[in-house]
Amino acid sequence: MRFHHVQLSMPRGHEARAHRFYVDGLGLTEIAKPAVLAARGGCWFRGESATQPPVEIHLGVEDPFIPARRAHPGLLVDGIAALEALRDRLAASGYEVDWTERWTLDGFERFHCHDDFGNRIEVLAPGA
């Protein structure tokens, strides 16, 4: 068994802000929601890797909206160079990257960041 997707919440009508973080910041690709689900709002994103199965993050509208400050997806990248490149990409897009817990998970280096809605995202790479 493996994950197909993880869902996070977002406020209604802010799909462009979601696109800015997940596409421009993280480098994921926006994918179309099935028509029956598209009317609900929100958006879906997919990340591809040569060495990892695809990962999907689905953002669904929640009223009232409350960001996931502690619960979070952990996105695995292919190595330390990819981790640092993603850090640079996020910083260039105006997002804060927190390295406080960089070496606190044996066998990995990692950072945390937040999307435009305050949802916590962890990005990690095998290493250390």
C-alpha positions, 0 to 999 in steps of 0.5 A: 500500500502507498499514498495516492494523495494527501488533502489539505484545506484552503479558503474558498476562491483562492485557487490562484494563491494555491497555484503560486505556492504549489506550482511556482514555489514547490514546482508541482504541476496543477492537474484537473479535478474531475468535473463532478468535484471541480464545482466544489472549488479547490485544486489538485497538484502532482509532483513527478520524480525519476526515482519516486512514485508521483505525489499528489496534494489536493486542496479542498475548500473548507468553511470555516477554514483552519490551516493545518499548523502541525499536521503536514505532508512530508515531501521526499526529494531525491537528494540534498542538492534537490532539497537546497534547490527547492529551498532557493526556489521557495525563497525566490518566490517569497516563502520563508524556509525553516531549517530549525529541525534540519538534522532532527530526523535520523537519515534525512535533512529537512526543512519546513515551510507554509503555503499561502494559507498557513498549512505546514509542509515538510520537505526532506531528502535522504542524507545526514 
